[in-house]
Amino acid sequence: MARHIYMDNNATTPLHPEVKKAIKGALDMFGNPSSLHEFGREARAAVERARERVASFIGASPDEIIFTGSGSEANNTVLSLAACPATSCLNLLDKKKTGIITTTIEHPCVLETSKCLTDRGVDVTYLKADCLGKVSVEELENVLTEKTGIVSIMMANNEIGTTQDIKLLAKMAHKHGALFHTDAVQAVGKIPVDVKDLDIDFLTLSAHKIYGPKGIGALYIKKDIPFCPLIRGGHQERGRRAGTENTLGIVGLEKAVEMRAKEMNAEETRLLQFKNKLKKGIEDNIKDARFNGHPHDCLTGTTNVSFDGAEGEAILLYLDQKGVAVSTGSACASGSLDPSHVLLATGTPAERAHGSIRISMGRENTEKEVDYVLTTLIDVIKKVRSMSTAYGDKK
């Protein structure tokens, strides 16, 4: 019987069975949530129930949540405020406060948007991360100026799993009069998140990272902060995001959040045990393996490891032949032959970065699967290294 072991949950997660049920149960709810008749009111009620559920999960108020088409859209929305000439945005940022500070290890949607904004005249400053993927609060303070309008730093890195001290970073940004945004797509549903406790102004989340459907995300916008929509042309989401709401996706997100509230803590305990077992097995059986990311401040389901003398793409393909799905980095950067920008930004040599894979576990993985992946990985690394002349010469 062929094995099919999925350990690429940071790229996307399989639908939770309860999410499937919720979506199937809503298939006949076809009304437009903006319509005033019975069919529309039914859909509107479902959308608002979901808004309440999502808000409660992160400690927000329902009127502080808008639904988006993805986490990438939400990130683009926040960063684009810096270049918007609308009066509301000028009130938000002040004409002098249009600069952005972000980091070199952000998701491609933040980095590419930042490059675009630079071409449009926005001043963007990039913070470096240390060798473990940590951003320094002191470095942030050093680059903050009176022109800084938005600081955007991800809560948990999608490739190496390192988590940041968002509360301290946000406090520093506010000290200098800047707004703070965090891309929490990889964090929400995996670690506790409370926007009020963190005292942040914007937060991004996405359903398909927490066993919900693709094509639906959400953006938290702190109450009373003026806002300028990225997508215009309709009154939906109280005028902050035009376009008929993706009712089925929103229903799926609601159920995904509900299940995360019930299952997250137990799952994280189990995944940490799996991660420790996987890490020890690699350390004990594979030479010249180096783990990337912070050893403690890190997502429990994420293991990023580099193998000297082995190409990450080759490792991935051989594992796939054995029925194991992993990745070499961000799914949004797949197809690129360049090494991970995150690993390079943390000082990992290009050759070593090329030999890295990311194993990201989730709710459906079992200890038996971890055992199989470890055994298979040991064999695959031997095979790939045996074909590497450079590694053979080194040994």
Buried (B, 14 or more C-beta within 10 A) or exposed (E): EEEEBBBBBBBBBBBBEBBBEBBEEBEEBEBBBBBEEEBBEBBBEBBEBBBBBBBBBBBBBBEBBBBBBBBBBBBBBBBBBBBBEEEBBBEBBEEEBBBBBBBBBBBBBBBBBBEBBEEEEBBBBBBEBBEBBBBBBEBBEEBBBEBBBBBBBBBBBBBBBBBBBBBEBBBBBBEBBBBBBBBBBBBBBBBBBEBEEBBBBBBBBBBBBBBBBBBBBBBBBBEEBBBBBBBEEBEBBEEBBBBEBBBBBBBBBBBBBBBBEEBBEEBBEBBBEBBEBBBEBBEEBBEBBBBBBBEEBBBBBBBBBBBBBBBBBBBBEBBEEBBBBBBBBBBBBEEEEEBBBBBBBBEBEEEBBBBBBBBBBBBBBEEEBBBBBBEBBBEBBEEBBEEBEEBEEEE
